[in-house]
Amino acid sequence: DEFNMFCCMIDGLAFLPIEFVEDGMSHLKNIVPCGAEDLLLYFDHTYVNGKFRPGRPRKNNIIVQYRRTPPLFPPTTWNVNFTTLSDGHRTNNVCESWNSRFSHMVGQNHPTIWKLITKIRYEIAADRAKLALNELGEQSIKRKKKKIEIRLNALCTRFSENKIELEHFLKAIAQNIKLQR
């Protein structure tokens, strides 16, 4: 359970403002449980700080300095703090689920144009029905997911207003991530 919670805290780095991600990684390095060192090192090298590489050797083959290479996926590509604060979508799951649903509805890889037109018409009719239900006040988002979204937003807001310490923020985010799984 400690390892699972620590992994959720690693995920929690994505909710920190970008300028605090390195501080969050430093905190995680101080509390890393046994068995998670390699995972944290991999995450640090790939997503946060990058690796140290030896510089060019001098004439006598002595390496004088190391240089830091940037991470393969820097925090600017995966950080969701701003998106969470602005109530945006943090993933492209909506697109993926539509593609999957439509592909399943069509039922074949290379449909005729007529079959495709028919299926698109079905999709438009289904969307119109969903919009009508939405106008009537039908709840489309699951309550549990909405509650977690509200809590994540509140935590990000509290952190940006300096009302919660970094270590408590990461623990609270981790608890919410655990609830989603």
Z-matrix of the N, CA and C atoms (Angstrom, degrees):
N
C 1 1.452
C 2 1.534 1 110.90
N 3 1.348 2 116.71 1 -35.68
C 4 1.468 3 120.01 2 178.64
C 5 1.526 4 110.31 3 -64.89
N 6 1.340 5 116.11 4 -41.15
C 7 1.466 6 120.60 5 179.06
C 8 1.529 7 110.35 6 -63.90
N 9 1.329 8 116.50 7 -44.16
C 10 1.463 9 121.78 8 178.82
C 11 1.530 10 110.86 9 -60.49
N 12 1.329 11 116.08 10 -44.56
C 13 1.467 12 120.44 11 179.14
C 14 1.528 13 110.40 12 -63.46
N 15 1.329 14 117.13 13 -40.25
C 16 1.464 15 120.91 14 179.23
C 17 1.529 16 110.47 15 -63.52
N 18 1.331 17 116.94 16 -41.38
C 19 1.473 18 120.37 17 177.60
C 20 1.529 19 110.68 18 -61.61
N 21 1.326 20 116.79 19 -38.40
C 22 1.469 21 120.05 20 176.79
C 23 1.526 22 110.90 21 -66.33
N 24 1.339 23 117.20 22 -32.40
C 25 1.465 24 120.39 23 176.72
C 26 1.528 25 110.37 24 -69.09
N 27 1.329 26 117.01 25 -35.37
C 28 1.470 27 119.70 26 174.45
C 29 1.527 28 108.76 27 -61.40
N 30 1.336 29 116.46 28 -45.43
C 31 1.471 30 120.24 29 175.96
C 32 1.526 31 110.99 30 -58.61
N 33 1.327 32 116.15 31 -33.85
C 34 1.459 33 121.28 32 -178.88
C 35 1.520 34 114.13 33 -63.57
N 36 1.335 35 117.43 34 -20.13
C 37 1.470 36 119.93 35 177.01
C 38 1.527 37 111.11 36 -57.02
N 39 1.320 38 116.81 37 -30.29
C 40 1.468 39 121.11 38 -178.60
C 41 1.524 40 112.22 39 -64.63
N 42 1.333 41 117.39 40 -21.13
C 43 1.461 42 120.80 41 -177.53
C 44 1.528 43 112.83 42 -92.63
N 45 1.327 44 117.10 43 -9.93
C 46 1.465 45 120.27 44 176.35
C 47 1.522 46 109.99 45 -73.45
N 48 1.335 47 118.00 46 149.39
C 49 1.466 48 118.13 47 170.16
C 50 1.532 49 108.77 48 -58.52
N 51 1.313 50 117.48 49 146.11
C 52 1.467 51 121.55 50 -174.04
C 53 1.520 52 112.04 51 -51.91
N 54 1.320 53 117.01 52 -38.82
C 55 1.466 54 119.30 53 -176.99
C 56 1.528 55 113.28 54 -69.77
N 57 1.340 56 118.44 55 -9.26
C 58 1.461 57 122.24 56 178.81
C 59 1.529 58 113.33 57 -107.84
N 60 1.318 59 118.13 58 -1.34
C 61 1.468 60 120.91 59 -176.48
C 62 1.530 61 110.88 60 -62.29
N 63 1.330 62 117.99 61 -42.96
C 64 1.471 63 120.07 62 179.22
C 65 1.525 64 111.02 63 -64.54
N 66 1.336 65 117.87 64 -37.78
C 67 1.468 66 120.77 65 175.95
C 68 1.526 67 110.38 66 -63.92
N 69 1.323 68 116.32 67 -40.44
C 70 1.463 69 120.48 68 177.08
C 71 1.517 70 111.51 69 -62.36
N 72 1.329 71 116.84 70 -41.09
C 73 1.467 72 120.46 71 177.96
C 74 1.526 73 110.01 72 -64.28
N 75 1.324 74 117.83 73 -41.16
C 76 1.473 75 121.00 74 177.67
C 77 1.524 76 110.52 75 -60.14
N 78 1.324 77 116.58 76 -42.63
C 79 1.469 78 120.23 77 177.83
C 80 1.531 79 110.46 78 -61.42
N 81 1.328 80 117.07 79 -44.53
C 82 1.465 81 119.92 80 -179.56
C 83 1.525 82 111.22 81 -64.36
N 84 1.329 83 117.82 82 -34.95
C 85 1.473 84 120.79 83 177.27
C 86 1.525 85 110.80 84 -63.89
N 87 1.327 86 116.99 85 -29.85
C 88 1.470 87 120.72 86 179.64
C 89 1.525 88 113.00 87 -77.85
N 90 1.319 89 117.75 88 -21.12
C 91 1.475 90 119.89 89 -175.66
C 92 1.528 91 112.75 90 -118.52
N 93 1.317 92 118.14 91 10.90
C 94 1.468 93 121.47 92 -174.99
C 95 1.535 94 110.85 93 -58.68
N 96 1.338 95 117.98 94 127.50
C 97 1.465 96 120.25 95 178.01
C 98 1.530 97 111.08 96 -77.45
N 99 1.317 98 116.01 97 160.86
C 100 1.470 99 120.76 98 177.81
C 101 1.524 100 109.14 99 -58.28
N 102 1.298 101 115.47 100 135.80
C 103 1.459 102 121.11 101 178.70
C 104 1.515 103 114.15 102 93.81
N 105 1.333 104 117.60 103 -9.75
C 106 1.466 105 119.91 104 -178.69
C 107 1.529 106 112.27 105 -108.41
N 108 1.325 107 116.88 106 2.86
C 109 1.467 108 120.40 107 -176.18
C 110 1.524 109 112.10 108 -61.26
N 111 1.333 110 116.74 109 -46.51
C 112 1.470 111 120.05 110 -178.52
C 113 1.528 112 111.67 111 -64.49
N 114 1.318 113 116.65 112 -39.83
C 115 1.464 114 120.88 113 177.82
C 116 1.530 115 110.60 114 -61.78
N 117 1.334 116 116.23 115 -45.92
C 118 1.463 117 120.05 116 -178.95
C 119 1.528 118 110.89 117 -65.69
N 120 1.324 119 117.04 118 -40.59
C 121 1.465 120 120.89 119 178.38
C 122 1.528 121 110.57 120 -62.52
N 123 1.333 122 116.39 121 -43.95
C 124 1.464 123 120.55 122 177.17
C 125 1.528 124 110.41 123 -59.68
N 126 1.329 125 116.55 124 -47.60
C 127 1.467 126 120.43 125 -179.09
C 128 1.529 127 110.59 126 -61.66
N 129 1.326 128 116.46 127 -42.47
C 130 1.464 129 120.78 128 179.47
C 131 1.524 130 110.99 129 -61.73
N 132 1.324 131 116.60 130 -46.68
C 133 1.467 132 120.17 131 -179.01
C 134 1.528 133 112.20 132 -66.89
N 135 1.308 134 117.36 133 -39.57
C 136 1.460 135 121.47 134 -173.01
C 137 1.523 136 113.25 135 -85.80
N 138 1.339 137 117.50 136 -32.84
C 139 1.461 138 119.86 137 -170.60
C 140 1.533 139 116.32 138 -120.92
N 141 1.326 140 118.80 139 -18.37
C 142 1.468 141 118.29 140 -173.16
C 143 1.527 142 113.01 141 -118.27
N 144 1.323 143 117.06 142 -70.22
C 145 1.464 144 120.49 143 -171.45
C 146 1.521 145 115.28 144 -103.50
N 147 1.317 146 118.41 145 -18.64
C 148 1.458 147 119.91 146 -175.32
C 149 1.523 148 110.50 147 83.53
N 150 1.327 149 116.42 148 -170.22
C 151 1.467 150 121.88 149 -177.28
C 152 1.523 151 110.32 150 -113.62
N 153 1.330 152 114.45 151 158.55
C 154 1.460 153 120.29 152 169.06
C 155 1.516 154 107.55 153 -91.88
N 156 1.310 155 115.85 154 129.61
C 157 1.466 156 122.13 155 177.68
C 158 1.520 157 108.29 156 -117.39
N 159 1.328 158 116.23 157 145.07
C 160 1.469 159 117.43 158 176.59
C 161 1.523 160 110.72 159 -66.23
N 162 1.327 161 115.11 160 141.40
C 163 1.457 162 120.03 161 175.97
C 164 1.520 163 110.26 162 -74.67
N 165 1.293 164 116.32 163 -173.18
C 166 1.465 165 120.60 164 179.97
C 167 1.521 166 109.98 165 -72.36
N 168 1.331 167 116.24 166 136.95
C 169 1.470 168 118.36 167 178.32
C 170 1.533 169 111.19 168 -69.70
N 171 1.314 170 115.00 169 148.70
C 172 1.463 171 121.32 170 176.19
C 173 1.526 172 109.03 171 -78.16
N 174 1.304 173 115.49 172 -174.49
C 175 1.470 174 120.99 173 -177.67
C 176 1.524 175 112.47 174 -56.28
N 177 1.304 176 117.55 175 -37.74
C 178 1.468 177 121.15 176 -177.85
C 179 1.533 178 112.83 177 -93.21
N 180 1.336 179 117.44 178 21.12
C 181 1.475 180 124.96 179 178.00
C 182 1.529 181 114.25 180 62.64
N 183 1.300 182 117.12 181 23.15
C 184 1.462 183 120.80 182 176.04
C 185 1.529 184 107.90 183 -96.82
N 186 1.326 185 114.90 184 128.39
C 187 1.469 186 119.75 185 178.41
C 188 1.525 187 107.44 186 -87.80
N 189 1.314 188 115.91 187 119.45
C 190 1.454 189 121.21 188 -174.74
C 191 1.525 190 111.93 189 -88.93
N 192 1.307 191 117.32 190 -36.65
C 193 1.457 192 118.51 191 -176.16
C 194 1.524 193 111.16 192 -141.35
N 195 1.321 194 113.70 193 157.82
C 196 1.453 195 121.63 194 175.15
C 197 1.516 196 107.87 195 -109.46
N 198 1.315 197 115.41 196 153.92
C 199 1.457 198 119.58 197 176.52
C 200 1.523 199 108.45 198 -125.67
N 201 1.300 200 114.59 199 148.87
C 202 1.465 201 119.88 200 179.98
C 203 1.524 202 108.54 201 -90.56
N 204 1.329 203 115.40 202 128.63
C 205 1.461 204 119.62 203 174.01
C 206 1.525 205 107.23 204 -94.84
N 207 1.307 206 117.84 205 144.93
C 208 1.470 207 119.19 206 -178.11
C 209 1.531 208 110.94 207 -67.69
N 210 1.328 209 116.78 208 155.52
C 211 1.466 210 119.49 209 177.51
C 212 1.525 211 110.65 210 -65.30
N 213 1.319 212 115.79 211 152.42
C 214 1.458 213 121.59 212 179.00
C 215 1.535 214 110.83 213 -60.53
N 216 1.328 215 116.00 214 -41.07
C 217 1.469 216 122.17 215 178.53
C 218 1.530 217 108.23 216 -124.42
N 219 1.326 218 118.42 217 89.85
C 220 1.468 219 120.39 218 -176.85
C 221 1.532 220 111.78 219 -66.36
N 222 1.329 221 116.73 220 159.78
C 223 1.470 222 120.58 221 -177.65
C 224 1.528 223 114.58 222 -53.31
N 225 1.313 224 118.06 223 -27.87
C 226 1.472 225 119.19 224 179.80
C 227 1.523 226 112.15 225 -63.35
N 228 1.343 227 117.79 226 -21.47
C 229 1.471 228 119.99 227 -179.58
C 230 1.527 229 112.86 228 -87.18
N 231 1.338 230 118.15 229 -23.12
C 232 1.464 231 118.86 230 -174.56
C 233 1.530 232 114.30 231 -123.94
N 234 1.301 233 118.57 232 -3.39
C 235 1.454 234 120.81 233 -177.71
C 236 1.534 235 110.44 234 -72.21
N 237 1.332 236 116.52 235 135.83
C 238 1.469 237 121.02 236 -176.43
C 239 1.525 238 112.81 237 -119.41
N 240 1.327 239 117.71 238 14.44
C 241 1.462 240 120.63 239 -178.00
C 242 1.524 241 111.70 240 -59.25
N 243 1.316 242 117.48 241 -53.30
C 244 1.469 243 120.71 242 -178.56
C 245 1.526 244 110.61 243 -63.26
N 246 1.328 245 116.72 244 -41.63
C 247 1.466 246 121.15 245 179.97
C 248 1.526 247 110.55 246 -62.24
N 249 1.331 248 116.76 247 -40.31
C 250 1.464 249 120.80 248 179.08
C 251 1.523 250 110.62 249 -66.42
N 252 1.329 251 116.44 250 -43.93
C 253 1.468 252 120.17 251 -179.85
C 254 1.525 253 112.23 252 -65.04
N 255 1.336 254 116.84 253 -29.04
C 256 1.471 255 119.85 254 -179.64
C 257 1.529 256 112.19 255 -97.82
N 258 1.342 257 117.16 256 14.47
C 259 1.468 258 123.87 257 178.01
C 260 1.527 259 113.00 258 56.60
N 261 1.323 260 117.14 259 34.45
C 262 1.461 261 121.23 260 178.30
C 263 1.519 262 111.70 261 -89.17
N 264 1.319 263 115.92 262 173.92
C 265 1.466 264 121.46 263 176.26
C 266 1.519 265 108.93 264 -80.78
N 267 1.320 266 116.30 265 129.75
C 268 1.464 267 120.24 266 -178.85
C 269 1.524 268 112.53 267 -89.75
N 270 1.310 269 117.38 268 -10.82
C 271 1.467 270 120.99 269 179.78
C 272 1.519 271 109.09 270 -133.19
N 273 1.327 272 115.63 271 174.62
C 274 1.468 273 119.81 272 174.70
C 275 1.530 274 109.91 273 -104.24
N 276 1.334 275 116.89 274 28.02
C 277 1.464 276 121.31 275 -178.14
C 278 1.522 277 112.78 276 -59.10
N 279 1.326 278 117.53 277 -30.87
C 280 1.466 279 120.90 278 179.68
C 281 1.525 280 109.52 279 -62.00
N 282 1.328 281 116.25 280 -45.75
C 283 1.476 282 120.73 281 179.15
C 284 1.522 283 110.78 282 -65.70
N 285 1.333 284 115.94 283 -44.54
C 286 1.465 285 119.90 284 -178.80
C 287 1.528 286 111.04 285 -61.76
N 288 1.322 287 116.77 286 -42.54
C 289 1.469 288 118.61 287 -178.44
C 290 1.526 289 110.93 288 -68.50
N 291 1.342 290 118.16 289 -36.38
C 292 1.460 291 120.14 290 177.64
C 293 1.526 292 109.85 291 -64.78
N 294 1.331 293 117.45 292 -45.97
C 295 1.468 294 120.46 293 179.11
C 296 1.521 295 111.23 294 -58.22
N 297 1.329 296 115.81 295 -44.16
C 298 1.462 297 120.18 296 -179.49
C 299 1.528 298 110.77 297 -64.64
N 300 1.336 299 116.31 298 -46.19
C 301 1.469 300 120.47 299 -178.94
C 302 1.526 301 111.13 300 -62.89
N 303 1.340 302 117.06 301 -44.51
C 304 1.462 303 120.72 302 -178.10
C 305 1.530 304 110.51 303 -66.86
N 306 1.323 305 116.83 304 -41.33
C 307 1.467 306 120.83 305 178.32
C 308 1.527 307 110.63 306 -61.11
N 309 1.337 308 115.68 307 -42.01
C 310 1.467 309 120.19 308 178.19
C 311 1.530 310 110.49 309 -65.80
N 312 1.327 311 117.16 310 -38.67
C 313 1.460 312 121.21 311 -179.69
C 314 1.533 313 110.60 312 -65.89
N 315 1.343 314 117.70 313 -41.89
C 316 1.467 315 121.22 314 179.37
C 317 1.526 316 109.51 315 -67.48
N 318 1.317 317 117.43 316 -42.25
C 319 1.455 318 121.51 317 172.37
C 320 1.517 319 116.71 318 81.61
N 321 1.314 320 119.10 319 4.07
C 322 1.463 321 120.47 320 176.93
C 323 1.531 322 109.54 321 -156.04
N 324 1.332 323 115.67 322 159.51
C 325 1.464 324 120.39 323 -175.94
C 326 1.523 325 113.65 324 -74.55
N 327 1.311 326 118.31 325 -36.90
C 328 1.469 327 121.79 326 -175.70
C 329 1.532 328 110.15 327 -128.63
N 330 1.362 329 116.18 328 75.71
C 331 1.468 330 118.40 329 -178.70
C 332 1.533 331 110.73 330 -74.12
N 333 1.319 332 114.88 331 160.34
C 334 1.470 333 118.91 332 173.86
C 335 1.524 334 108.04 333 -70.77
N 336 1.302 335 116.48 334 160.60
C 337 1.467 336 120.79 335 179.86
C 338 1.520 337 110.95 336 -60.94
N 339 1.341 338 116.66 337 -34.15
C 340 1.469 339 120.50 338 -178.00
C 341 1.528 340 111.04 339 -70.31
N 342 1.331 341 115.92 340 -40.06
C 343 1.462 342 119.11 341 177.43
C 344 1.532 343 109.93 342 -66.20
N 345 1.318 344 116.71 343 -39.97
C 346 1.459 345 121.25 344 179.14
C 347 1.533 346 111.09 345 -62.78
N 348 1.326 347 116.88 346 -43.84
C 349 1.473 348 120.96 347 178.27
C 350 1.526 349 110.52 348 -61.39
N 351 1.321 350 116.72 349 -42.84
C 352 1.470 351 120.82 350 178.78
C 353 1.526 352 110.85 351 -60.75
N 354 1.327 353 117.04 352 -45.51
C 355 1.471 354 121.11 353 -178.76
C 356 1.531 355 111.37 354 -67.57
N 357 1.327 356 116.91 355 -36.26
C 358 1.470 357 119.81 356 176.68
C 359 1.525 358 109.78 357 -64.18
N 360 1.325 359 117.12 358 -39.07
C 361 1.473 360 120.50 359 177.30
C 362 1.530 361 110.94 360 -62.90
N 363 1.346 362 117.18 361 -40.63
C 364 1.465 363 120.59 362 175.93
C 365 1.534 364 110.21 363 -60.86
N 366 1.322 365 115.80 364 -42.37
C 367 1.467 366 120.74 365 -179.45
C 368 1.527 367 110.94 366 -63.71
N 369 1.320 368 117.16 367 -42.19
C 370 1.469 369 121.32 368 178.15
C 371 1.529 370 110.16 369 -62.88
N 372 1.331 371 116.93 370 -42.72
C 373 1.470 372 120.53 371 178.79
C 374 1.533 373 110.69 372 -62.82
N 375 1.332 374 116.75 373 -41.78
C 376 1.468 375 120.35 374 178.73
C 377 1.529 376 110.63 375 -64.21
N 378 1.325 377 116.95 376 -40.65
C 379 1.470 378 120.54 377 178.49
C 380 1.522 379 111.35 378 -64.82
N 381 1.319 380 116.88 379 -39.68
C 382 1.469 381 120.04 380 177.67
C 383 1.530 382 110.68 381 -63.14
N 384 1.323 383 116.36 382 -39.90
C 385 1.470 384 120.26 383 178.24
C 386 1.534 385 110.57 384 -64.35
N 387 1.335 386 117.04 385 -41.85
C 388 1.472 387 120.58 386 178.22
C 389 1.524 388 110.97 387 -63.70
N 390 1.331 389 116.92 388 -40.70
C 391 1.464 390 120.44 389 178.26
C 392 1.527 391 111.07 390 -64.18
N 393 1.325 392 116.65 391 -40.02
C 394 1.467 393 120.39 392 178.72
C 395 1.532 394 110.25 393 -63.75
N 396 1.332 395 117.12 394 -43.23
C 397 1.465 396 120.48 395 177.40
C 398 1.526 397 110.86 396 -62.69
N 399 1.317 398 116.10 397 -39.68
C 400 1.463 399 120.59 398 179.04
C 401 1.528 400 111.02 399 -62.90
N 402 1.328 401 117.00 400 -40.37
C 403 1.468 402 120.98 401 178.41
C 404 1.522 403 111.61 402 -65.13
N 405 1.337 404 116.63 403 -27.72
C 406 1.465 405 121.08 404 178.24
C 407 1.527 406 112.19 405 -82.63
N 408 1.340 407 116.76 406 -3.53
C 409 1.459 408 120.55 407 178.12
C 410 1.512 409 114.56 408 95.94
N 411 1.307 410 117.67 409 11.60
C 412 1.467 411 121.44 410 178.52
C 413 1.526 412 109.22 411 -63.78
N 414 1.325 413 115.78 412 132.30
C 415 1.465 414 120.89 413 179.77
C 416 1.527 415 109.38 414 -80.48
N 417 1.344 416 116.40 415 121.95
C 418 1.459 417 119.27 416 -178.20
C 419 1.520 418 112.67 417 -102.56
N 420 1.330 419 117.56 418 -19.45
C 421 1.461 420 120.84 419 -179.51
C 422 1.523 421 108.44 420 -98.08
N 423 1.329 422 116.50 421 136.22
C 424 1.452 423 120.25 422 179.09
C 425 1.527 424 109.37 423 -63.28
N 426 1.321 425 116.04 424 139.70
C 427 1.463 426 120.73 425 -176.09
C 428 1.524 427 112.22 426 -61.20
N 429 1.339 428 117.27 427 -42.91
C 430 1.463 429 120.37 428 -178.36
C 431 1.523 430 110.11 429 -60.26
N 432 1.330 431 116.46 430 -45.53
C 433 1.461 432 120.71 431 -179.60
C 434 1.524 433 110.20 432 -64.00
N 435 1.311 434 117.61 433 -41.08
C 436 1.464 435 121.57 434 -179.79
C 437 1.525 436 110.54 435 -63.86
N 438 1.341 437 117.24 436 -41.22
C 439 1.463 438 120.86 437 178.62
C 440 1.524 439 110.92 438 -61.55
N 441 1.321 440 116.26 439 -42.43
C 442 1.466 441 119.97 440 179.54
C 443 1.523 442 110.22 441 -66.10
N 444 1.331 443 117.02 442 -40.36
C 445 1.472 444 120.58 443 177.58
C 446 1.530 445 110.31 444 -59.79
N 447 1.322 446 116.76 445 -42.56
C 448 1.467 447 121.16 446 179.61
C 449 1.527 448 110.14 447 -63.77
N 450 1.345 449 116.33 448 -43.07
C 451 1.468 450 119.59 449 179.53
C 452 1.522 451 111.81 450 -65.37
N 453 1.348 452 117.46 451 -41.83
C 454 1.467 453 120.31 452 178.60
C 455 1.528 454 110.52 453 -62.16
N 456 1.322 455 116.11 454 -42.18
C 457 1.463 456 120.43 455 177.88
C 458 1.530 457 110.45 456 -62.25
N 459 1.330 458 116.61 457 -44.03
C 460 1.468 459 120.61 458 -179.63
C 461 1.529 460 110.98 459 -63.28
N 462 1.331 461 116.83 460 -41.02
C 463 1.466 462 119.88 461 178.80
C 464 1.523 463 111.32 462 -64.16
N 465 1.329 464 116.95 463 -44.11
C 466 1.474 465 120.37 464 178.40
C 467 1.524 466 110.70 465 -62.76
N 468 1.322 467 116.75 466 -38.98
C 469 1.465 468 120.73 467 177.92
C 470 1.521 469 110.41 468 -65.05
N 471 1.332 470 117.30 469 -46.86
C 472 1.468 471 121.16 470 179.51
C 473 1.523 472 111.23 471 -60.33
N 474 1.336 473 117.06 472 -39.77
C 475 1.468 474 119.32 473 179.72
C 476 1.524 475 110.48 474 -67.17
N 477 1.321 476 117.05 475 -42.10
C 478 1.471 477 119.81 476 -178.90
C 479 1.530 478 111.73 477 -67.49
N 480 1.329 479 116.62 478 -22.23
C 481 1.470 480 121.29 479 177.42
C 482 1.527 481 111.95 480 -96.11
N 483 1.337 482 117.33 481 11.17
C 484 1.477 483 123.83 482 179.80
C 485 1.527 484 112.81 483 58.88
N 486 1.322 485 117.18 484 34.66
C 487 1.461 486 120.97 485 -179.85
C 488 1.527 487 112.26 486 -99.89
N 489 1.332 488 116.85 487 -1.15
C 490 1.460 489 121.20 488 178.98
C 491 1.526 490 108.07 489 -145.78
N 492 1.334 491 115.55 490 138.53
C 493 1.468 492 121.20 491 179.95
C 494 1.525 493 110.15 492 -75.46
N 495 1.318 494 115.41 493 155.90
C 496 1.464 495 121.80 494 -176.83
C 497 1.529 496 112.16 495 -55.77
N 498 1.335 497 117.43 496 -47.13
C 499 1.472 498 119.51 497 -177.21
C 500 1.527 499 111.71 498 -64.34
N 501 1.327 500 117.46 499 -38.84
C 502 1.473 501 120.93 500 178.37
C 503 1.531 502 110.68 501 -70.69
N 504 1.328 503 115.94 502 -35.84
C 505 1.460 504 120.93 503 177.12
C 506 1.527 505 110.18 504 -60.72
N 507 1.338 506 116.90 505 -49.72
C 508 1.471 507 120.07 506 -178.88
C 509 1.529 508 111.38 507 -62.14
N 510 1.338 509 117.19 508 -39.20
C 511 1.474 510 120.03 509 178.05
C 512 1.528 511 111.13 510 -64.87
N 513 1.329 512 116.31 511 -43.37
C 514 1.469 513 120.19 512 -178.95
C 515 1.525 514 111.22 513 -66.60
N 516 1.326 515 117.00 514 -41.85
C 517 1.471 516 120.42 515 176.85
C 518 1.527 517 109.19 516 -61.91
N 519 1.339 518 116.47 517 -42.98
C 520 1.470 519 120.63 518 -179.88
C 521 1.526 520 111.12 519 -60.25
N 522 1.332 521 117.32 520 -41.84
C 523 1.471 522 120.58 521 177.92
C 524 1.523 523 110.96 522 -60.03
N 525 1.329 524 117.00 523 -41.93
C 526 1.465 525 120.72 524 179.80
C 527 1.521 526 111.74 525 -69.23
N 528 1.323 527 117.11 526 -37.99
C 529 1.467 528 120.26 527 176.84
C 530 1.522 529 109.68 528 -63.95
N 531 1.343 530 116.20 529 -39.48
C 532 1.471 531 120.78 530 177.82
C 533 1.528 532 110.97 531 -61.86
N 534 1.327 533 116.55 532 -37.85
C 535 1.467 534 120.54 533 179.34
C 536 1.523 535 111.84 534 -65.74
N 537 1.335 536 116.80 535 -31.63
C 538 1.466 537 120.54 536 -178.74
C 539 1.520 538 111.64 537 -72.04
N 540 1.309 539 117.67 538 -27.45
C 541 1.471 540 120.55 539 -173.58
C 542 1.488 541 112.92 540 -80.34
